[in-house]
Amino acid sequence: MRKILYICCRTKNCSSIMNSETYIHNPNRYESMNYRRCGKSGVLLPELSLGFWHNFGENHDEACGLDIVHYAFDHGICHFDLANNYGPPNGAAEERFGRYMKQSLHTHRDELFIATKAGHLMWEGPYGDWGSRKSLIASLDQSLRRMNIDYVDIYYTHRYDPNTPLEETMQALVDIVRSGKALYVGLSKYPPEVARKAYAYLEAHDVHCILYQGRYNMLTRQPEEIIIPQAHANGTGFIAFSPLAQGLLTDRYLQGIPDGSRMAVNHFLKADMLTPSLVDKLSLLNEIASRRGQTLAGMALAWLLRDERVTSVIIGASSVGQLKENLRVRENLHFSEDELTAIDNVLNTNG
Ligand code: NDP
């Protein structure tokens, strides 16, 4: 599907093919993906989206990242999830994405649904963090410059700011939509009682909140209680982040902590999480997955997508191989009642 220009890749686990101007997209890319509607909006998103939290900072090979992005796009993943602070350092993932846009994706801008966010510490001083109007608007302008784009498809408030009036944060989102710098807006990690007020404020100002982004995976099921039903009732889609619990819900840690894994190199996934009882649980889940003819990663993603109210899951991948494996989720999305019960029994085991 593409002409290839080989450039040396420093990352050993990625057979990189750097291919900027020579990249030719796969004409059949939309055939292998399902698209789900964001709540009651007009927007469809792929069941799998690609996240840039890790794997696109200065500590990861740029060519390898481009391969991942191309592979994703070639397989119908047209939603890319970024944030101002993704890196490291802060802003590096957006800058890299901006280069990818310039190199090979700009001709496909209208096929892409690009997200960014503001709300976590980005720059020093009183305006580089949280949810003031000043911070959200300045941060979006920076993000657009870094990403080489004129607008984002969705702009999120990355987290609730208890010290800024909710009305100020929401009005900033409304004004951003009016300015044309974002087409849609979303909430990330808002507590349910605040999300309810935020949805209502936006609705009252003719800006429908199309997505709630929250952590949801087999090991973190809280969104099932209020967040997902609440979003659904509001006509808001739910998009899950860290669907593989940062790699725990794969075979990556069944035999210990491999070199180069997120747990080995990154403080966001701490080694003390990997208790013997968690490894037992993961091994049991892995056995259920094998019986379904799936990897644990595939089953973990399918399990999230069993709920039609989940619009999409945002996966991370440190190699094309991982992405390839995760895309195979679509080969078995169905769960029998017995399988769901067996999974619940494992997940409900204490320890
Ligand atoms: P995942 O739970 O999908 O974890 C991704 C990591 O799991 C990969 O980097 C890789 O780690 C490992 N992995 C993935 N697939 C496989 C596989 N098939 N086999 C073995 N290991 C695998 O998602 P993330 O935690 O990365 O989050 C995804 C996205 O969600 C982020 O990029 C971001 O866009 C969004 N997000 C949003 C947040 C918010 O506050 N709104 C917070 C966090 C994330 P390894 O490096 O070890 O190879």
Residues whose N, C-alpha, C, O or C-beta is under 5 A from the ligand:
A	BS01	NDP	G51 F52 W53 H54 D81 H158 S188 Q213 F241 S242 P243 L244 A245 Q246 G247 T250 R252 G260 S261 R262 A297 I314 I315 G316 A317 S318 Q322 E325 N326
